[in-house]
Amino acid sequence: MPALIVNADDDPVVSARNIDENAPQLLGGSSSGSNRMVLLRYPAGGHCCFARGLKAHRWGDELSAGFLAALARAPAER
């Protein structure tokens, strides 16, 4: 199952320590040899919002849309 994990080190809910402890298991690959999991880790961004600019543009939404578009373009696994 493809997954995109976005986390900020200053997230007050999901701590950076949690990512440090669990990322190796999450990103360790699969039995088929292909891993479609991506971890994007940022030094700042808080929890969920990842907003920027005066209108609080959510750049995390752009990342998610790009990830899904890349999956749609990728050849199907057999």
N, C-alpha and C positions, 0 to 999 in steps of 0.2 A: 504494500500500500504506500503510495507516494505521500510524503509529508514535508511541510515547510515549518520549521521551528524558528520563531523570531523572539529574541530575548535581549533585554538591556541589563547591563550590570547594575544599574541603579533601580531596577524594578523592586518595589516594596513588597510584592506578593510572591513572585518567583525569584528567589535570590540567586545571585551568581554562583554561590556555593552549590546550589541544587543542580545547576547546569554542569558545573565542574564534576560533580559526583555521578551524574546520570548520562551525560552526553556520550561517553564511550559505548554504553549499552544501547542507546538509541541509534547511534550512527554506525554500529559495528558491522553492518551488512546483513545479508540474508543468505539462506541456504542455497539459493539459486545463483549466488555470486553477484547479483546486481542490487545495489542499494539506491533507492530513489528518495532518500531523506536528505534534507539540507538544513543546516543550522546556520542562521545569520545572527551573530552576536554583536551588539553595539555597546559602547561605553555608557551611553545615556539614551533615555527614551521613555523611562517610566514604565507603567503597566498599561498595555492595550492601545494607548492613544498614538504614540510615536508621531506627534503632531509637529508641524513646522509652519512658520509664516504667520502673518496677521490673521488669516482666516482659519488657522489651525488645520491646514491641509494634512491629511493622514497618509504619510508616505508608506506606511505598512500595507495599506490597501493596494498601492501600486506594486509593491513587491509580490504580494499574493497573486495579483492578476498576472504578472509576468511569469511567475512559477507555473500557474495553471496553463497559460498560453504555451510555454515551453513543453509541458507534458502533452498538450494536444498535438504539437508538431512532431513529437518524438515517435519513432517507429514502435509499434506495439510489441510487447514482450511475448515470446512464444514458449 
